[in-house]
Amino acid sequence: MSRAFVFPGQGAQTIGMGRALAEAYPAAKAVFDEVDEALGEKLSALIWEGEIEALTLTQNAQPALMATSLAALRALEAEGVKITDAKLVAGHSLGEYSALAAAGALSVADTARLLRIRGRAMQEAVPVGVGAMAALLGLDFATAQSVAAEAAQGEVCQAANDNDPSQVVVSGHKAAVERAVELAKAAGAKRAMLLPVSAPFHCALMEPAAQVMAEALEAVEIIAPAVPLVANVRAEAVTDPAMIRALLVEQVTGSVRWRESVLYMGAEQGISEIWEIGAGKALSGMVRRINKEITCRNVGTPEDVTAALEALNG
């Protein structure tokens, strides 16, 4: 059975995530310790005992979700599951960094620092209240794209996340995104609503953050991943470090092509099983709506690790 490991993005964060893994597996705890040291602060304390409002801040949520994903992977590795047991890795937005760290292309410490920089840069790229994002449910991607184009009216309004056949997120100037919500409803969307996000991610307004990330990524070593990465902005596998570096910059302003990535993994790469490594189950839900033939497994707790082992050995 060909499997892929995928890593969640922002929105999956919860207080307490990864704590049971850290208590059960020294290798999982070591990830949180390494992230704390890399950032020079006790992010683990915020993750396990803090306020959700603080954890949800982009600069905290991004390294926190990566740490939780890597802790889950280390727990699997402690039980004999290797990253090379996956044929491919992929991640949703910030999850792409988790995937690269999982595959050894980036060190955990560098990934934590990059995500802290990325979170801050994305937050600071657009003044609060200037931008917005909205989820359009029940429209296909082509219709959502045309809605975004019509709504722009000289402002920025782009399809930011092509999540699954029934969910596209648009991003841009607040007024343009509000126009997109009304146009989507008129076009037959089941629902269209503004999202509670702090900035308009994955659109042209993020260009200042892309420039920050280009500089930050130049300063870190990226090596070829042990397993190919299905890149967000390409929806195909890449392994070349220079290409990965360029695509991580492009990803800040580019669309997350998740639906196409899952179709590629199934149809072109023969993936029949996807493991979502880390917090939440959002990606598994998307995968099921994209390709019902792919089975999904979540690995975010010690119990999930045990169940995964039983499935492997069964």
C-alpha positions in Angstrom: 0.0 0.0 0.0 1.5 3.3 -1.0 1.1 6.0 1.6 1.7 9.7 2.0 2.3 11.6 5.2 0.6 15.0 5.3 0.9 17.9 7.8 -1.8 20.3 8.9 -1.9 24.1 8.6 -3.1 26.9 10.7 -6.5 26.5 12.4 -5.7 23.0 13.8 -4.2 24.4 17.0 -5.6 23.5 20.4 -4.3 24.0 23.9 -2.7 20.8 25.1 -1.9 19.4 21.6 1.1 17.1 21.7 1.4 16.9 25.4 0.4 13.3 25.7 2.9 12.4 23.0 5.6 14.3 24.9 4.8 12.5 28.1 4.7 9.1 26.5 7.8 9.4 24.2 11.1 11.1 25.1 11.8 11.6 21.4 8.5 13.6 21.1 9.4 15.7 24.1 12.8 16.4 22.6 11.1 18.1 19.7 9.3 20.6 21.9 12.5 21.2 23.9 14.4 21.8 20.6 11.8 24.3 19.4 11.8 26.1 22.8 15.6 26.4 22.6 15.5 27.6 19.0 13.0 30.3 19.8 14.5 31.2 23.1 11.2 30.9 24.9 8.9 28.2 26.4 6.5 27.8 23.5 5.7 24.4 24.9 4.2 26.0 28.0 2.0 28.2 25.8 0.9 25.1 23.8 0.1 23.0 26.8 -1.1 25.5 29.4 -1.6 28.9 27.7 -4.5 30.9 26.4 -5.9 29.9 23.0 -5.9 33.6 21.9 -2.1 33.7 22.4 -1.6 30.3 20.7 -3.7 31.4 17.7 -1.5 34.4 17.0 0.1 33.5 13.6 3.7 33.8 15.0 2.9 31.2 17.7 0.5 28.9 15.9 2.9 28.2 13.0 5.9 26.9 15.0 3.5 25.2 17.5 1.7 23.2 14.9 5.0 22.2 13.3 6.4 21.1 16.8 3.3 19.0 17.4 3.5 17.3 13.9 7.2 16.5 14.4 6.5 15.1 17.9 3.9 12.8 16.4 6.4 11.7 13.8 9.1 11.1 16.4 6.6 8.9 18.3 6.0 6.9 15.2 9.7 6.6 14.6 10.3 5.4 18.1 7.9 2.5 17.3 9.8 1.7 14.1 7.9 3.7 11.5 10.3 5.5 9.2 9.7 8.6 7.1 10.7 6.5 4.1 7.7 4.3 4.8 5.9 7.2 3.0 6.2 7.6 -0.8 5.4 11.3 -0.6 5.0 14.1 2.0 2.9 17.2 1.8 1.6 20.0 4.0 -1.1 22.6 3.9 0.5 26.1 3.9 2.7 26.2 7.1 2.4 22.3 7.0 4.7 22.3 4.0 7.5 23.4 6.5 6.5 20.5 8.8 6.7 18.1 5.8 10.2 19.3 4.9 11.4 19.0 8.5 9.9 15.5 8.7 11.7 14.5 5.5 15.0 15.9 6.8 15.3 18.8 4.2 15.3 21.4 7.1 16.4 21.0 10.7 13.7 21.3 13.3 15.5 24.4 14.9 15.7 26.2 11.5 12.1 25.3 10.7 10.9 26.7 14.1 12.8 30.0 13.5 11.6 30.2 9.9 8.0 29.8 11.0 8.3 32.4 13.7 9.7 34.8 11.0 7.0 33.7 8.6 4.2 34.2 11.1 5.4 37.7 12.1 6.0 38.7 8.5 2.6 37.6 7.3 1.0 39.4 10.2 2.9 42.6 9.6 2.5 42.6 5.8 -1.0 44.1 5.9 -2.4 46.5 8.6 -5.2 44.9 10.6 -8.6 45.6 9.0 -7.3 46.2 5.5 -7.5 42.6 4.4 -9.8 39.6 4.8 -10.4 36.0 3.8 -13.6 34.2 3.1 -14.6 30.6 2.6 -16.9 29.9 -0.4 -18.7 26.5 0.0 -20.4 24.7 -2.8 -18.6 26.4 -5.7 -16.1 24.6 -7.9 -12.7 26.2 -8.3 -13.3 27.8 -11.7 -16.4 29.5 -10.5 -14.7 30.7 -7.3 -11.9 32.1 -9.4 -14.3 34.0 -11.7 -16.1 35.3 -8.6 -12.8 36.5 -7.1 -11.8 38.2 -10.4 -15.2 40.0 -10.7 -15.0 41.1 -7.0 -11.6 42.6 -7.3 -12.6 45.8 -9.1 -9.0 47.1 -9.1 -8.3 45.7 -5.6 -6.7 42.3 -4.7 -9.1 39.3 -4.5 -7.6 35.9 -5.2 -8.3 32.2 -4.7 -6.0 31.5 -1.8 -6.8 27.9 -0.9 -8.3 25.4 -3.3 -9.1 23.0 -0.5 -11.5 20.4 -1.9 -14.2 20.2 -4.6 -16.7 22.2 -2.4 -14.4 24.6 -0.5 -12.4 27.5 -1.9 -11.0 30.3 0.3 -10.5 33.8 -1.3 -8.1 36.4 0.1 -7.4 40.1 -0.5 -8.6 43.6 0.3 -11.6 43.5 2.8 -14.1 45.3 0.6 -13.2 43.0 -2.4 -13.5 39.9 -0.3 -16.9 41.1 1.0 -18.0 41.6 -2.6 -16.8 38.1 -3.4 -19.1 36.7 -0.6 -22.1 38.4 -2.1 -21.2 37.3 -5.7 -20.6 33.7 -4.5 -24.1 33.6 -2.9 -25.5 34.9 -6.2 -23.5 32.2 -8.1 -25.1 29.5 -6.0 -22.7 28.9 -3.2 -24.2 26.9 -0.3 -22.5 29.2 2.1 -20.0 32.1 1.9 -18.6 33.7 5.0 -15.7 35.8 6.2 -13.1 33.9 8.2 -11.8 34.9 11.6 -8.2 35.4 10.4 -5.8 38.1 11.3 -4.4 38.8 7.8 -5.2 38.0 4.1 -2.8 35.0 3.5 -1.8 33.6 0.1 -2.5 36.6 -2.0 -0.5 39.5 -3.6 -0.9 41.6 -0.4 1.6 39.2 1.2 4.4 40.3 -1.1 6.3 42.1 1.8 6.2 38.8 3.7 7.5 36.9 0.6 10.5 39.3 0.5 11.2 38.6 4.2 11.0 34.9 3.6 13.3 35.0 0.6 16.0 36.6 2.8 15.3 34.2 5.7 15.4 31.1 3.5 18.7 32.2 1.9 20.3 32.0 5.4 19.4 28.3 6.1 20.6 25.0 4.7 18.0 23.0 2.7 19.0 19.5 1.6 17.2 17.1 -0.7 14.3 15.6 1.3 14.4 11.8 2.0 10.9 11.7 0.5 9.7 13.9 -2.3 7.5 16.9 -1.3 4.2 17.6 -3.2 4.6 21.4 -3.2 1.5 23.6 -2.5 2.0 26.0 -5.5 2.9 23.3 -8.0 0.7 20.3 -6.9 3.5 18.0 -8.0 6.6 16.4 -6.4 9.8 18.2 -6.0 13.2 17.2 -4.4 15.7 19.9 -5.6 16.7 22.1 -2.7 17.0 25.3 -4.8 13.5 24.6 -6.2 12.1 24.0 -2.7 13.6 27.3 -1.5 12.0 29.2 -4.4 8.6 27.5 -4.0 8.5 28.3 -0.3 8.9 32.0 -1.2 6.3 31.7 -3.9 3.9 30.0 -1.5 3.5 33.1 0.6 1.6 34.9 -2.1 0.5 31.9 -4.2 -2.5 29.6 -3.9 -2.4 26.4 -1.8 -3.4 23.9 -4.5 -4.5 21.2 -2.0 -7.3 19.6 -4.1 -4.9 19.2 -7.1 -2.2 17.9 -4.8 -4.4 15.1 -3.5 -5.6 14.3 -7.0 -1.9 14.1 -8.1 -1.0 11.9 -5.2 -3.8 9.4 -6.0 -4.1 9.4 -9.7 -0.5 10.0 -10.7 1.5 8.6 -7.8 -0.7 5.7 -6.8 -1.2 6.8 -3.1 -3.9 4.8 -1.5 -3.4 5.8 2.1 -2.8 9.2 3.7 -1.6 9.7 7.3 -2.3 13.2 8.7 0.5 13.7 11.2 -0.2 16.2 14.0 -3.1 18.2 15.3 -6.7 18.0 14.1 -8.4 16.1 11.2 -9.1 18.9 8.7 -6.9 17.5 6.0 -8.4 14.1 6.3 -11.8 15.6 5.7 -10.6 17.4 2.6 -8.9 14.2 1.3 -12.2 12.2 1.6 -14.1 14.9 -0.3 -11.4 14.9 -3.0 -10.8 11.2 -3.5 -13.0 8.6 -1.7 -10.6 5.8 -2.7 -7.8 7.1 -0.4 -8.1 5.9 3.2 -7.1 8.4 5.9 -5.5 7.9 9.3 -4.8 10.6 11.9 -1.7 10.4 14.2 -1.8 13.0 16.9 -2.0 11.1 20.2 -0.3 8.0 21.7 -3.5 6.0 21.0 -3.3 7.0 17.4 0.3 5.8 17.2 -0.8 2.4 18.6 -3.6 2.1 16.2 -1.3 3.0 13.3 1.1 0.3 14.3 -1.7 -2.2 14.6 -2.9 -1.3 11.1 0.7 -1.6 9.7 1.3 -5.0 11.4 -2.2 -6.3 10.9 
